């Protein structure tokens, strides 16, 4: 069994090797990110975290949603991804943190929302890690678990089949969220996107 540091090393190696050309591999994802951010229902002045922000593709729509009076934080475990975000000019849209989403350097209930693109498949302990995201969000705050393509399309891209234990399958994800302080409010798994929205329970 791998320990947490092994998981960190694996994630950093995987994404570090791909950071430089990550955006060029997926050049058409921008509208899907913007649409998913819109469904979070953010308001001017809100405080939002992009958890596992990668190259920061969600940061511009998040900043547009919360305005200049809001707070946008992008956290990622891989230095090369954050460097790519800065090179792309996205560091201007929010504060970038080199941080593990399993142990965020943020106060309890300090955020209104969390946006997480492609994150859940890389969480070493999904229940505990989603609980950590709940810790930093106020009761009634929101979580978006997003991927710019759906489960079937992603599996085909990766040359694999969907398995029953896929965490993103609704029968698996709903109780996982419920056990971690979240209540799922909507679920969409289509060729063009995956988006599960949840509310932080009080």
N, C-alpha and C positions, 0 to 999 in steps of 0.2 A: 504493500500500500504506500502510495506517495504521501509525503508530508507536505505541509503548507509551503515550505520554502522550495520544494521540488516543483510544485504547481506554479509558483511565482517564476522560477527559472524557465520553465517550459513556455509560459505565456510570454515572457520577455523575449525569449529567443525566437518564438514563432512570429510575433509582431515586429520585433526589432529588425528582423531580416526583410520584412515586407514594407516597412514604413515609407521608404523613399518613393516607391511607385504605387502606394496604396490608392491614392485618389485617381490616378490615371487608369487603374484597373477597373474602377467603378465610376466612370465619369457622369453617368446619367441619374445618380441617386438623389440629387439635390431636391427635386420636387417631392419625392416620397418623404424625405426628412422634414421638409416644410409642412407637408400635410399632416404628418404624425404629430409634430410640435403643436400645430393648430388644435388638434384634438385634446391636448392637455388642458385647454381652457385657461391658459395663463393670463394674468392681468398686469397692467402697468404697475411697477413697483414690487412685483413678486420676486422671490428668491428661489433659484432653480439650480440643480446640479445635473450636469451631464456625466453620468457614471460610466467609466470606461470610455472616455471621449475620443480616444484614438487621435486622428488628425483634425478633430474639431469640426466635422461637417455639420453637426447640429447647432454649433454655437451661434452662427449668424441668425437663423430663425428664432432661436431662444432669446437672443438679445432683442430682436425686433418685437417679440411678444411681450417682454417685460419692460422695454424702454430703457432709457438711460438712468432712470431712478431705481431700476431693479438690479438684482445681483445675479450674475451668471458665473458659475464655477465649473470648470472642466477638470475631472480627475482621471488619471490613467497611471498604470503601473509601469509603462514602457517609455523610457526617456526619448527614444527615437521617434515615437509617435507624437509626443508633445513638441519635439523639435520640428517635425513636419508641420504641425499645426501653426507654429510660429512662422515658419517659412511661407505658409499659405496666407499669412496675415490674419489668422483667426484668433491669435492671442489678444488682439485689440477688442474682441467681442466679450471677453470674460477673463477671469483669473484662472490660470492653469496651475494645477497641483500635481506633483509627482506623488501619488498616494494610492494605497490599496483600498478598494471599495469595501473590503472586509473589516477595515479598521480606519474609518474616516476621521481626519483631524477636525471635526466639526461638532458644534454644540448640539445637544439633544433638541429636537423640535425647532431647529433654526431655519428650516427650508419649507417652502410651499409645495415643491414638486421635485421629482427626479425623472430624468429622461435616460433610458438605457438602451442603446442600440447594439444588438448583437452580443450583449453581455452574458445572458443567462447560461449559455453553453460553456462559458469559460469560468464559471464560479466553482471553486473547489468544494464548497459546502453550501449549496444553494439555499437551504432553509435558514441557516445562520446568517448568510450573507444578505439575504433579503430582509432579515430582521434588523441588520445593521442599517440598511437603507431606511427602514421604518423608524429607527431610532432618531434619525436626523430630520425627519419630516413631521410637521405639526399634525395633530389629529384633523382629519378631513382633507389633508393634502393628497396629492395624486402621484401616481407612478405610471410611466409608460414603458413597457417592454416592447421593443421594436426591432424589426429587421426589414430592409428594403425589398426583400423577396420572401415569399412564403416558404413553409417547411418542405413542400414537395419540390419546388424549384431549387431550393438550396441543396437538398439531398442529391438531386440530379446533377447540379453543378459540381458537387463533391464526389460524384461517382459512387453513391451509396444509396441504400433504401431507408425509408423511415421505419423506425422500430417502435414497438408499443411503449417502451420506457422513455421516449423522447419527452424531456421536461416541458417542451413548448406545446405538447398536445393538451387540449383543454381539460380532459379528465385528470391529468397529472398536475397541470399548472394551477388550476383553481384551488385544490386543497393545499398545495405547497404555499401559495400566497396566503391563504386563510390561516395557516399555521405560523405565519411569519409576521402577522400584524396588518395584513392587507385584505381587502374585499374586492374581488374582481367585479368590474362594472360593465366591461365589454370585451369582446374577443373577436378578432378577425384573422383568418388564415387563408390568404388568397395567393394566386401566382405572383401578384404585383407587390404584396407586402404581408408582413405579420405584425399585428398590433394588439397587445393586451393592455387594457387600462385598469387600474385598481385605485382604491381610496384607502388611505391610512385610517385604521380603526382607532377609536378613542380608548 
